[in-house]
Amino acid sequence: MNHSVTTAELFSAKAPLINGQRLWQSLMDLAQLGATAKGGVCRLALTDLDRQARDLFVQWCTEAGCSVSVDAIGNIFARRPGRDAQRAPVMTGSHIDTQPTGGKFDGCFGVLAGLEVIRTLNDLGLQTAAPIEVVVWTNEEGSRFPPCMMGSGVFAGRFDLAETLAKRDEQGISVGQALQGIGYAGSRAVLGHAVGAYFEAHIEQGPILEDQGKTIGVVMGCLGQKWFDLTLSGVEAHAGPTPMALRKDALVGAAQVVAAVNRIAHALQPHACGTVGCLEVHPGSRNVIPGEVKMTLDLRHLHSDKLQAMVDQVQQAIAEACDQHGLTQRLTPTADFPPLDFASQCVDAVRDGAVQLGLSHMDIVSGAGHDAIFLAELGPAGMIFVPCEGGISHNEIENASPEDLAAGCAVLLRAMVSAAN
Ligand SMILES: [Zn+2]
């Protein structure tokens, strides 16, 4: 396309204007780096494969005329200038690291949808007032180096840079060493950058859009999360000679807590989730009464008061289980994210984009964490969800249709241009 398009023409166009084929091809090209036999991707943060993926992104952005900078935690910023260099950039992005058995779309879609927005603006000859930036956030998954959402957390001032650079993987390699190793320990300061607005396109990672037959999820906000480690201690004893009435069986108490977490979340619908994901039983011998159980608790709700009520009820259930079975407990908080409402102007911009394009859409909330949660602390933020097959992600079979991805990208284009003008 060689003719220029005005902003007004962009907003009245029913055609998506973005190049869905080009977006899809870029996703498939990126997925080659760390491709697994089962059709997924294994590209852990700050590995050589991550470097190759970063290099490819930088090459694509440079070819699209962007200036590229890298900050001290390795976040990559590709900027397309606006008419007014004084204005804070309208940003988009996500991550290109994956889970060990990850898919092609989680994170990568948000980054490459942003690149496709820039390529489209180039094709259309359309200059925005504010600059446009596409960002690759370092280590969103947190698989190799906990915590997750590392790069955006440092950028938002939530995580201290020096402490984060000192975090080590299981081999003892620090984040700082790994960044040096792949050549992405950049010089741009991590703090103090104004954010005009931030949008993130992402596969839903859940089954709701597919179930409801909708193409676009207008993300209203994110569930708050409270995570805990719980240890229940009883007494190890022989499974034969110890009568039932005299046992202090930590696993029986733990089973009660697992059931309570599930029951409490069911009772606080909608928007409540409660999960025990890990359970370690000691000593783990078939003829020994378990003396100690360690478990993780993951509680989520859209409303702070309900989230606190879940915590209170779970604590009560733990106390009852301990009473009943003669156990002692240790409950340690490990993560705490308050519920988040995205800025109404960003939510509206996403919904308006879907309406303009005649796409089916619905309001939705995110149950998962995303880089947008930290960006929302720096400026107005919003997210766009598209369906993924069977709601499955963090899995090599993760899949999404080229049409839905193109639709999400077309909405992103409109939301960003409207925020940048
Ligand atoms: Zn993920």
Residues whose N, C-alpha, C, O or C-beta is under 5 A from the ligand:
A	BS01	ZN	D106
